[in-house]
């Protein structure tokens, strides 16, 4: 059951949405600048995703290397380690 506070905020969000929509429709914002900022934002989001995935993969490989004595995981981690070492040469 929504609280009274949530109900009182809904019209404010609708009013804000209509105001933002009006700003775009009436051309108060320079569209070239808007497209440039969206492009730059997309570049940074993509770069952040790549860096984050690289760090996560490195952490997973490092954790797997700690389990070299476990039969199934040890074989896999040795394969990964040998592949990394041959690619670095």
C-alpha positions, 0 to 999 in steps of 0.5 A: 500500500503506497504511503501518503508521501508517495502519493503527494510526490507523483504530481510533482514528478508529472509536472517536472516531466512536462517541464522537461518535455517543454524545454526540449520541444521549444528548443531551449537546449542546443541540440548539437550540444545535447548530441555531443554530451550524449556521445561523450556520456556513451563513450565514458559508459563504454570505457567504464564497462570495459575497464570493469569487465577487465578487472572482474576477469582478472580477479576471477582468474586470480581466484581460480589460480589459488585453487590449483590443487582442486582436480577440476578447477586446477586443470582449468586454472593451469590452462588459463595460466599457460595461455596467459604466459604464452601470450605475454611472450 
